C-alpha cells in the first residue's frame, strides 16, 4: 500500500502530523534535496507539497514535479482551486470524478 508524505515548513506539516501522517519533512534549506529523497522512497505514492516551495523552484524542476505520476505531487495552498484539484485527481487515478457531477448540475 502506498504511503502519504508531506513536505513544507513546520506550520504546514504540523496539521498533517496531527492527522497521522508519519512522513512529514520540515524543510528550511535545500527544498530540492528533500524532494529528491522523498521521490526515491518506493513506498510513497502521494506527496503533499506546500505550494510556496513549488513556487520557489526553477521552471524545469517544477515541471518535473508537476508531471510526476509515481509519486503524485499535490500542491496545497490557501488559494487552491477546484480546477487544480480536479486535474490532480484525474492525473492520479485516470478518471474525471467531477464530470458526472458537473453534467448533473447542468440538467
Secondary structure as GFF3:
##gff-version 3
##sequence-region A 1 107
A	DSSP	beta_strand	3	8	.	.	.	ID=ss1
A	DSSP	alpha_helix	10	18	.	.	.	ID=ss2
A	DSSP	beta_strand	23	26	.	.	.	ID=ss3
A	DSSP	alpha_helix	31	40	.	.	.	ID=ss4
A	DSSP	beta_strand	44	50	.	.	.	ID=ss5
A	DSSP	alpha_helix	51	55	.	.	.	ID=ss6
A	DSSP	alpha_helix	59	66	.	.	.	ID=ss7
A	DSSP	beta_strand	72	76	.	.	.	ID=ss8
A	DSSP	alpha_helix	82	93	.	.	.	ID=ss9
A	DSSP	alpha_helix	98	106	.	.	.	ID=ss10
###
